[in-house]
Amino acid sequence: MSRDPALLLRALSALLAYPDPELRAALPEIVAAIRDSRLLNARRKQGLVALADEIAGSGELEAEARYVDLFDRGRRTSLNLFEHVHGDGRQRGPAMLELRQRYLDAGMEPVADELPDHLPLLLEYLSCRDLAEARDTIGETAHILRQLGNTLLKKRSRYAAVMAALLALGGEKGLDARAPVPPPEDLDRAWEEKPAFAPPEPNPATAPETTC
């Protein structure tokens, strides 16, 4: 991949990372990569720079707490993409293995603790691939990115700018603040553990007789 798309994808990946001191120290470099990119228009760049400025201008604990509240407390804004399509269903495991194998086939062994479908990790992978693959992958996940971005818009979060930039990079339809988003979650219900076994079916031989 040429230098411009690779640097932009890495910058977008970094902006979605946990805002620890290392990320905060790299913000000037991230902003420079965004400003230098020829793949985004001025409005998209402005939104990304505003996010970087917000992170830089916030206290460390404030930025970290905002990040956790957004991305770690509910499925609607999870950065794990398969969370949005499979939830805790059985299909998620095979999808995760398939994506990890895609990284391995490209000669890349994930070293982070994040799951393979973690969006910043996927963007890091795409930054090492050609632009056509990056755009194809964005197209495949556009419905998730758009729903996530619209939800972030509803929350008035500057992180929505990253989803808008990704959709623009993929040539996809952008965000719409008026688009309906799923209702707020009941966090206790959303994260409760499902039973490991289904309740036994009644034995017809011992079930009580019923009359109509």
N, C-alpha and C positions, 0 to 999 in steps of 0.2 A: 504494500500500500504506500502511496506517496506520503510525504511528510505532513501535509495539511490535514487530511482525514485522520491519520493516526494520532496526531497531537490533539485534534479536537475531541476525538472519542476518549482519549485518556483524560482530557480536561473535564469532560462530562462525567466520566466515571469517578473522578476525584471529588467533584462537587456533590456526588451522592454518597460519598463515604462519611463515616463518623467524624465529626469535626474536632479531632484531637489536636494537640499542639503541632504535630508533624504536618497535618493538613493545613492548619492555619499558617504555618511558616511557608508553605508552598503556594499560597493564594496569589501572590504577585506573578509567579510563573504561570499559574493556571489562567489568570486574567490576560496575560500577554498572548497565550496560545489562542484564546477566544477572540481577542481583538485582531489577531493576524489572520484568522481563518477567512477563506474566500467562499466557504460553503454555506454561510449563514448571512442573512441580511442584518441591517443595523438594528432593527427592532429586536430580533432574537438575541443578538449579542448584548444589547442593553439589558434585557431581562436576566441573562446569565451573570453579567457583571454586577447587577443589583443584588443578586443572591450572594455572590462572593463578598461584596461590600457588607451585606447584612451579617454574614458569618464573621468577617474580620472586625466589624464594629460592635459585636456582642461580646459580653463577658464569656469566658470559657465555659462556666457552668450553665449559663443561659443558653448558649448555642447547643451544648450537648443535651440539655433537657428538652429543648425544642425538637431536636432530631429524634430523641427517644419517643416523645409524645406522638410524633408524626408517623414514624416508620415501625416502631416496635410494639405498638399497643392496638392491634386490630388488623384484620385482613384487608380492609378497604384500601389501605395505603402501604401495604407490605411491599418491600422491594424484591421479594422472592416471587418471581413471575408465576410459577406453577401454583402458588397459593391462590391465585385469582381464578384459575381454571379447574384445578383438581381439588383444592382444599386439602383435607386429610384423606381423600379417597385413595383407593388402591392403585389407580393409574399414575399417581404422582411418583411413586418409586421407580417404575420403569422409565418414565419420562426423564427423571433425574439421571439415571444410569446412562441413558442414550445421550443426553447432553454432555455428561462427563466424558463419555467415549469420544464424542466429537472433539473435545479439547485434546484428548490424548492422541487421536489420529492426526491432529495438527502438530503434534510434538510438544504440547504444552501441558505440564502437570500442575494443576492448581495447588498453590502452597498456602492459601488463606484458609481460615476455618469456616468460611462461608459455604453455603450450599451451592451447587453448580448453577442453579437458576437465579442466584442473587444478581440483580441487574448491574451493579458496578463491576462484578466479575465478568459477566457476559460482555460488557463494553470493553474491558481490558482485552479480552480474547479478540473481539472484532477489530480492535486497533492494530492487531498484528496480521489481519487478513486483508484481502483486497476490498475496494469500495463496493463492488457489486455484491459480494457476500454480505457486507454490512447492511446494505440497503435491502437485500432480500430478507435478512433476519429481522430488521426493523419492520418490514412489511408483514412478516409472519406474526409479530407480537404487537402490531399497531393497535389492535382493539384493546389490549391490556394497557398499553402506554397511554392511550387516549382516556380510558376510564380512570386510570390512576391520576393523570394530569387534571382532568375535570374535577375529580374529588379534591385535589390539592388547591385548585382554583376556588372551589367553594369554601375551603378553609383559609383562603387568602394567604396561601403559602407561596413564597418566592421559588420554592423547589419545583413548582409547576413549569417554570421556564426550561428546566432540563428536558421534561417530556415534550414540550413544544419544539425544542431544538432537535430532538431525536426524530420526531415526526416530520419536521421540515427536511432533515437530512435524508430521510427515506422517501421523500416525495409523497408523503401521506397527508390526508386531511388533518387539519390542526385541531386545537382544543376549542371548546365552546362552553363558556361559563353558564350558559342557559340550559345545557344538556342535563337531563335527569341523572342523578347518581343514586346508588342503592341507599336505603335508609340507614341511619346510624345503627351500629351493632349493640347488642347486649353483650358486653365483653365477657360476662360470666358464662353465658351460653355459647358464645363464639369459641371460647378456649377450653370449655369443659371436655374432659376426656370421655371418649365414647367407650361403651362397654366392650370388653375383649371378646365376649361370646354373646350370641343372640339368645334370648330366653327359649327354653325348650318348647317344642310344639306339643299340644295336648295329645295324649294317647287315646285314640278313639275307643279303645277297650275299657278305659277307666274314666273317660270324660262323662260328666253328669248328663243325663238325658234332658233335652229341652223340648218344650211344646210350643206350637205356634198359636 
